Amino acid sequence: MAEPILVAKSKEPIFLLPKMANRHGLIAGATGTGKTVTLQTLAENFSARGVAVFMADVKGDLAGLSQAGANNPRVVERAKELKIDSFTGEACPVVFWDVFGEQGHPVRATVSEMGPLLLGRLLDLNDTQAGVLNMVFKIADDKGLLLLDLKDLRAMLQYVADNADQFKTQYGNISTASAGTIQRNLLALESQGADKFFGEPALNLEDLIQTQNGRGVVNILAADKLMQKSPKVYATFLLWTLSELFENLPEIGDPEKPKLVFFFDEAHLLFTDIEPAVEQKIEQMVRLIRSKGVGVYFVSQNPLDIPEVVLGQLGNRVQHALRAFTPRDQKAVKAAAQTFRQNPKLKTETVLTELAVGEALVSMLDEDGSPEVVERAKVVPPRSQVGAITPDQRKQIIDSSVLAG
């Protein structure tokens, strides 16, 4: 049985049970309250237990997982304060990925793999336009045509629009105006760098679930440039990766520990202006993917960023401080406090605004899968380096990877 993960310490230590890690989780809190360090602590502990990890690095500071740490005075001080024995620096085996192929191995998917639902979301299509896109995919499928990149899709769209009368009886009306809008939106998407993502060779999901010397490989997607260029492409890419895992991994029931833990940072981007069909797909994936040995951990500023139907399935929770400057903020604090199993000794709502950096309200699932009473606790510091690495260090890791070339 995998050793429990020490997440934080209150009067008593608080553990995340690997057997319950695929019941998903949430790391929330305002900017600068310690979410990234908590994410890093969890990731390296999963890796140490042979569990592969996938995460996006939106600020460039998670790459430190690849280097041994325990040399930061504040980290060492926290370890002493929490009386952590033999606190030494440890690096994780890391693979860097990058949609642009600059700060990691290139990530690719074919247009056919992405499918019309997620692509329609990327293109901001209305129902009529999404219907036309669905028809284009169906016609391509019926004719045995694989759509690899955006050029293929544009050519297929042009062909369908030019021959609309031919397809009308079998597939329905194809609006020329809708086809034109999709073409324009595809050009806009290309200008945001999405053309780098579509093509071959497509990402092999097995590459994300690897171990090295008994430790799980931590896959880090360099996402700072992607976030600046197109937050929607970022969110849709992560959603596509998750849906591919969901559709392709075999059922394994309730394992002793997950095969993969997937951290979804900046989760609010996923749910902003979300279409009902996409939200339904996410809710279904989160509910069912745990039986495939995958734990999903959403990272966001506020738990209310996540729809209630999804939030209710996130069992392991670390809530850092929230700000309460405006009436809207105060309402959010109150709602966040109500998502925990209440502790009669703790005024959760008040404590939420008083937490120091590195402190959090923590509630994990017990052996029966029930949420434990919420506790105010100090999060255990990571043993890997906190912060960014140098370009030379990154290049060395990329060049020495088995995926190089």
N, C-alpha and C positions, 0 to 999 in steps of 0.2 A: 504493500500500500504506500502511495506517495506521501511524503512528509508534509504536514500542514504548513501553509505559508504565513509567517508572522507579518501582519500588515501594519499593526499599530499597537501602542501600549497605553492603557488607561491605568486603573488600579491593577487590572489584570491584563495579560496579553490578549490580543484579538487576532484570531487566525482565520484565513480563508482555506476551506477544505478543498483540496484538488478534486475530490469526487463531486463537489457542488459547483466547481468552477464553470461547468457548461450550463449552469442555470443563469448565466449572463450577469452583467453588472453595470454600474454607473459611477463615473467619477465626475463630480460637478463642483462648481465654485467660480467666484469672480476672477478676473485676470489678476495674476500675481499672488494667488493664495496658496500655490503649491501643487496644482493638478498635475503638471508635467513630471515633477519628482515622484509623485504617487504612482503615476503611470509607469515610470522607469523602474521603480521598486517592484511593482507587480510583474512587469515584463521579465526582468532578470531572474526573479524567483520562479516563474513558469519555465524559463529556459533551463535553470539549474535542475529542474525535475524532469527534463527531457521533453518538454512541451514546446512545439514551434509557435512562434508569435508573428503576427503581421500588424504593422502600425504605419501610420503616415506621419512624417516629420514636417509639420507646417511652419515651424520657426527655425529649423536647422539645429536644434539643441538636443535631439534624441540620439544623434550619432555617437555621443559619448558612451553609449552602451557597449561600443566596440573596444573601449579602453578601460584598463583597471583604474579604479578611483581610490576612495578613502584617503585622499591627500588634501581635500578641501577642509579648512579649519572648522567651518560651520557644520559640515557633515560629521566630522570626527567628534565634535562637541555634542551633537545630537545622539550619536551612538553611545557616548559615555553616559549621557543623561538617562538614556533608556536602558543602561546596563546591559548592552549587547556584548556578549563574550566573543573573543577572537574576531574582531571586526577588521577584516583585511580587504584590500582591493581585489576585485574580480572582473575580468572582461567577459563578454558574451560573444559567441560566434555570430557574426552579422553578415547579411547580404544586403547591399544597397540596390534599390530599384529607382528608375526615373522615367517618366513618360517621355521626356525629351532626350533621354540617353546621355545626359551630360554628367550628372552626379551619381550615376548608378547604371546597372544593366537596363537596357531598354525594355519597356513593357508595351506589349502590343495585344490588340484584340481585333478580330475581323468584324466588319459591319454585320454580317450574318449572325455572329455569336452575340453581339450586343442586342440585336432584336429591335422590333419597332416600338415596344413599350418604353424602353429606356432611351432610345434614340429620339423618340417623340418628346420626351421630357427635356432632353438636351436642346432640342430645336425650338422649344416653347410653342408647340403646335396646338391649335384649338381642335375640337372634336372632328370637324370636317377634314382638316388637314391631316390629323392622325389617322383618319379612315383611309385617305389616299395613300399614306405611307404604308399602312397595313396591306393594302392592295398590291403595292409595288413589291413588298417582301413576298407576298403569296404568289404573285406571277413569277418572280425569280425562282422561288422554291419549286413551283410546278414545272418550270422549264429546266430545272436542275442547274441553275446558275448560282454560283457562290459569289456573294458580294464581299470582297476583301477589304477595300478601302473606300474613301469618300468619292474618289473618281469613278469607281464602279457604280456606286449608288447614284451619282449624278447622271451617268450614262444610262442607267436602267430607268431612272425617272424620266429622262428625255424620251427614251424609246416608248415607254408606256403612254406618255402625254401625246406623242406623235401618232400613236396607234390606238387612241382612246376608243374609237368606234368599234375596232376589232375586239376589244376586251369588254365592251359595255354589257353584252348579254350575259356573259359568264360571271363577271366580277362587279358590275354596277357602274354608275356614272363616275367618271374621273374628271374632276374640275381642273381646267387649265390654270385658273387663278391659284388654286391650292398648290398645284405642282410648281408654279412660279414662286410662290412664297417659300416652299420647302427648299427650292434651289437657292434662293437668296439667303435663307437661314443657314444652309450648308456652307456657303461662302463665308458668312460671318463666323461660323464655328471654326472653319479652317484658319481664319485670321487670329483666333485665340489659341492656336497651337494644337487643336484636336486632330489635325491631319497626321501629326507625329504618332498618335496613339493607335490609329486604325491601320491595319496591315498585317503582314506575316513576317516572321513566325509568331504565332499567337502564344500567349503566356501558358506554360504548362503548370497546372495547379500542383502537381507533385513537387515542383521546385520550391513551393512555399512550405511544404511539410517535411522538413529534413532535420536530422540530428547530426551533431559532430561530437565524437568522444562522449556520448551519453547526454550531451546538453542540446536543448532545442535551439534551432537556428532562429535568430531574430531578423525578420525581413522588414527593412525600413524603406518606405517610399519617400524619396526626396520630393516634398510637395510645396516648398516655399514659392518657387516660380509658378507652379501650376495654380496655386491659390491666388497669386497676384493677377495672373492672366485670365483665369476663369474658374471661380469657385464652384460653378455648376458642373463643369467637366470633372473637377476633383470629386465632388460628392457622388456623381453618377458613376465614375470609375470605381470607387470603393463599393458602391451598391452592386455594380456588375460583378466584381470579384466575389462578393458575398453570395450573389445568386448563382454564380458558376460553382462555388463550393457546395452550395445547397443542392444543386441539380445533379452534381457528378459524384459526390462522396457517398460511399455505401452506408447503410444503417449499421450502427454498432451498439445500440441500446444505451445503457448508462455505464460508461467506462470508469475505471478508478481515477483517471485523469483525462483531460481533453487531448485530442490530437493537435489541435490548433486553437490559439486564442487570438481573436481579431479585435483590435482597438480602433474604434471609429471616432477620431478626433474631429472637433468642430462639427458635432452632430447636428447642430441647428441648421446647417446648410442643407442637410438632407431633407428636412421636414418643412422648409420654407416654401410656401406656395405649392405644396405637394398635391398631385392629382390623386383622387380616391383610389384609382386602380393601382398606383405605385405604393400608396400607403398600405393597401390591403396586401400587396405582395411582401412588403417589409414585415408586416405583422405576422404573416404566415411563415416566413423564413425564420424569424426570431423564435417563433413558437416551436417549429419542427427541427431546426438545425442542430439542437442540442443532442438529439439522438444519433447525429452523425459525428459526434465528438468535437463539436466546435462551440466555443464560448464567445459571445459577442459583448464587448464592453464599450458603451457609449461615453464619450467625454464631451462635456458641454458646460456652458457657464451656469445654466439654470435647468433644474429637472423639468421645468414646464416647457422647455424647448422640444421635449419629446412627447409625442401623442400618448394619451393615457393608456390606450390599449397595448402599446409597446412598453411603456414605463412599468406597468403592472407585472411584466415578465422579467424585470431586472432585479435579481435577488440580492446580489452582493453590492453594497453601496458605501461609497466614501464621499461625504459632502463637506467640501471646504467652505470658507466664509462666503456669505452673500452680502452685498451692500444694500442699504435701505434708505436711500436719500430722497426718493420720491414716493408718492402714494402707490404708484405701479410697482416699485421695488418692494414696498412693504407688503403688498398683496402677494407678490412672488415668494417672499420669505415665509409668510404664513402658510402658503400652499406647499412649499418645500418641506416645512416642518411636519406637515400632516402626512407626508409620504412614508414616514418612519413608524416602526412599532415603538410606541411611546415608553419612555423611562420615567417613572413617577418621581425620581430624584433629580430630574433634569428639565429645565424650562427650554425645550428645544428651540422654540421661536426666538427667544432672547439670545441663547448661546450662538445661534447661526450667524449673528452679526458681530459677535465678540471674538470669534476664533482667530488666533494668530496664524501667521504663515507656517505651514507644516502641521497645523492642527486640523482636526476634522471630526465631524460626527460620523461614526462608523457603525454599520450594521451588516453582519455577514449571515449566511444561512447556516443553521446547525445541521447535525447529522441526519435529521428527519426532513430537511428541506424547508424548515420554518425560519423566518427572519428572527434574529436575536434582537433583544432590547437595544436600542440605540445608546452608544456611549460616546462621551467626549474623549478624544485620544490624540496622542502625538504619533504621526506616521513615521515608520521606520525608514531611515535614510538608505539610498542605494549604495551598493558596493562598486558600481561602475562609475566612470567619470561623469560628473554633472556638467553639461554644457557641450558646446560644439567641438569638433576636431579640426585639424588643419587639412587643407586640400591634399597635401602629400600623404597624410595618413589615410585619407579616403581613397586616394588613387592606389595605394599599396594594397588595401583590402579588396578593391574591385579587381585589380590585376591578378591577385593570388586566389580569387574565387574559382571554384570548379565551373562556374557559368561563364567565365571570361572567354571571349571569342565566339 
